[in-house]
Amino acid sequence: MAINNVNNGGGTKPPIDNTKINSQQSQTVAQQEMAAKTPSAKAPQQDSVSLTQSAQQLTQVQKKSTEAPVDQEKVDKLKKAIQSGDYKVDAESLASKIAQLEGQVFSLKS
């Protein structure tokens, strides 16, 4: 039973040629099978990645930082103090420590 030209407003569309469609599908399948059987002349290309020395060092630092122990209780206390406004910064002590760190980083005397 062929159901062609249904819901086309009574237009005169040509009927679908199933033999042509089947033929095209058969050709496509045959081409795919042929391509699968044919050995490829080229060897598959492999991807490679190389990291710069700085990227390798960064990776090592990140790995060490995730392995470092964290005093979670102390962190939680500090967060709570900061959120409540009870945390006070000793400006002179902070400035001294910053100067000391800069001295170590830049090989200066503090």
N, C-alpha and C positions, 0 to 999 in steps of 0.2 A: 504494500500500500504506500503510495507516494503522497507525501503531504507537502506540496509546494504551493507557493503563492497564497499562503494563509496570512491573514492580517496585513495585507499590503494594499488595502483599499481598492481591490479589484483591478489593480494595475496588471500589466502584461509582462511580468518578469520572466525571463527564460528559466526553465526548470534546471535544477542543479544536476550536473553531470557527475554522478558518483563514480563512474569508472575513471574519469580523469583525476579525481581526488585520490582514489585508491592507487592509481598509477604513480602519482606524485609522492605519496607516502611510501610506497614500495621503493622508489628511487632513493628517497632520503635515507631510509633504513639501510639499503644496500651500500650507499656511500659511507654511512657511519661504520658499518661493519668492515668495509674495505680499509678505511682509515685506521681502525683499531688493529687490523691484522698487519698493516704495512709497518715495518720497523722504521723507527725514526732515524734519520741520518745523523742528527746532532745528539750529542750526549746532553742530558739535562744539566742546566746551568745551576750552580750552587751559589747561594748568597753568602756573603761574609761581612763581618762587622769588625772594625778595629777601634779601640778606644785610645784616646790620647792619655799621656801620663797623668795629666791633671784630672781627667775624668776617672781614671783608676783610683787616684788618691781620694777623690771626692766619694767614690763608692765605698772605700775602706773607712773613711770618717763616718759616713752615714751608718755603716754596719756597726761600728763601734758605739755610736751614739744610741742605737736601739738596744744594744746589749748592756749599756751602762745601768747600774742600779739606781733606782729612784726611790727616795723616801716619800712615798705617797701621802703619809700622814702629815708630814711637814708641808707638802705642796697644798694639801687641803686646808690646813690652818692658815697659810698665807693667802690663799684665795678668799677664804672667809673674812679675814682681816681687811683685805683690800676692798671687798664688796661692801663691808659694813662701814668703811671709812676709818677703822681703828689703826690701820697700818701707817706708821710714821717713818719717813726717810730721814736718816742722819746725813745731811748734805755734806758736812766736812769729811765724814768717813767715806762717803761715796766718791767725792772728788779725789781723795787720797788714793783710793783703790783704782780709780780710773787712770790717774797719773802713773801709778805703779805698773799697771797693765801696759800702758803705752810705752813705758820705759823698757819693759820686757820685749814687747813686739818690735819696737824700733831700735833696740839695743842702746837706749839712753840711760843716764843715771837719773834716779828720782830723788 
